[in-house]
Amino acid sequence: MWIIIVAIGLLIYVGQQIESIRMASKVEELKMKIKEIESENNNLLVKYNFLTSRSQIKKIAAEKLGMIEPKEEDIVKIYIK
């Protein structure tokens, strides 16, 4: 009878160890995924900061849209009371 109890105990122990190994593997997999996402996020932030910089906006406006800075005489000021 005690052999059955010990065998059941060992089966439970082995099952828990296997599950523990699976969970540890999953944790490592998720840590790697987090690092990949953080890296991608940093790259996107750098790209965002570059594309939204004043100089880059002016460059895109000029090259792709043909926009230029207005001359002083082309500016009309309107004052509202």
PEJOUR-V246376 format. One record per pair of residues at least 12 apart in sequence whose ideal C-beta (glycine too) atoms are under 6 Angstrom apart, sorted by the first residue. I is the first residue (numbers start at 1). J is the second residue. Records with the same first field share a line. If there is no record, write none. Layout:
I=J, J
This chain:
none
